[in-house]
């Protein structure tokens, strides 16, 4: 029942419905088969609407080359940034790691430390 309601919300353009339905597809729960491609697609839709958790999860998909997406550190960092700016601690931490290591973005210890501090607050 939950998957049906999330699908209905997702089809109406609601980012929380898109995000939750993506999670069901990613984990193979809610009576849905595991489908990382569909999860990535739904995360993308919610991320375009500015939903921080979807931006984070889509960034992770890019960082790992998951869901049929190519491994792309630059795209992952690009997606971590708006979620981090919205105050999402996991995105702040992950963006900090990417910046500290120069993964897809210029290496900058000061900016990485700033993000780590924000994530820890």
C-alpha positions in Angstrom: 0.0 0.0 0.0 2.8 2.4 0.9 4.5 1.8 -2.5 1.3 2.6 -4.3 0.8 5.8 -2.4 4.4 6.9 -2.9 4.1 6.1 -6.6 1.0 8.2 -6.8 2.8 11.1 -5.1 5.9 10.7 -7.2 3.8 10.8 -10.4 2.3 14.1 -9.2 5.8 15.5 -8.8 6.1 15.4 -5.0 9.8 15.1 -4.1 9.1 13.2 -0.9 7.1 10.6 -2.8 9.8 10.3 -5.4 12.5 9.9 -2.7 10.5 7.3 -0.7 9.7 5.3 -3.8 13.3 5.4 -4.8 14.3 4.0 -1.4 11.9 1.1 -1.9 13.4 0.4 -5.3 16.9 0.7 -4.0 16.3 -1.7 -1.2 13.8 -4.0 -2.8 11.2 -3.3 -0.1 7.5 -2.3 -0.1 6.7 -5.2 -2.4 8.9 -3.8 -5.2 11.8 -5.5 -6.8 15.3 -4.1 -6.2 16.0 -1.7 -9.2 18.9 0.7 -8.7 18.3 2.3 -12.1 14.7 3.2 -11.2 16.0 4.4 -7.8 18.6 6.6 -9.5 15.9 8.0 -11.8 13.6 8.9 -9.0 16.4 10.4 -6.9 17.2 12.5 -9.9 13.6 13.8 -10.2 13.5 14.7 -6.5 17.0 16.2 -6.6 16.0 18.5 -9.4 13.3 19.8 -7.1 15.9 20.6 -4.5 15.2 17.8 -2.1 18.5 17.5 -0.1 18.2 13.8 0.8 17.7 12.9 -2.9 20.7 15.1 -3.9 22.7 13.2 -1.3 21.6 9.7 -2.5 22.0 10.6 -6.1 25.5 11.9 -5.4 26.3 8.6 -3.7 25.1 6.8 -6.8 27.4 8.8 -8.9 30.3 8.4 -6.5 29.9 4.6 -6.6 28.8 4.2 -10.2 25.5 2.7 -9.0 22.1 2.4 -10.7 23.5 2.4 -14.3 25.2 5.8 -13.7 28.9 6.2 -14.5 31.3 6.7 -11.6 31.7 10.5 -11.7 33.3 12.3 -8.8 32.7 15.7 -10.3 29.0 15.1 -10.6 28.9 13.6 -7.1 30.5 16.7 -5.6 28.2 18.9 -7.6 25.2 17.1 -6.1 26.6 17.0 -2.5 27.0 20.8 -2.6 23.4 21.9 -2.6 22.4 19.3 0.0 25.3 20.5 2.1 24.2 24.1 1.7 20.8 23.1 3.0 22.4 21.9 6.1 22.4 18.1 5.5 25.2 16.8 7.7 26.0 13.7 5.6 26.3 15.8 2.5 28.5 18.3 4.3 30.8 15.5 5.5 30.9 13.8 2.1 31.6 17.0 0.3 34.3 17.7 2.8 35.9 14.3 2.0 35.8 15.1 -1.7 37.3 18.5 -1.2 40.0 17.2 1.2 41.0 14.6 -1.3 40.5 16.7 -4.5 38.0 14.2 -5.9 36.1 16.0 -8.7 36.8 19.4 -7.2 39.9 21.4 -6.3 41.7 20.2 -3.2 41.2 22.7 -0.3 42.0 21.7 3.3 40.5 24.9 4.8 37.1 24.4 3.0 37.2 20.7 3.9 37.7 21.5 7.6 34.9 24.1 7.4 32.5 21.5 6.1 33.6 18.9 8.7 32.9 21.4 11.4 29.4 22.1 10.0 28.7 18.4 9.8 29.7 17.9 13.4 27.5 20.6 14.7 
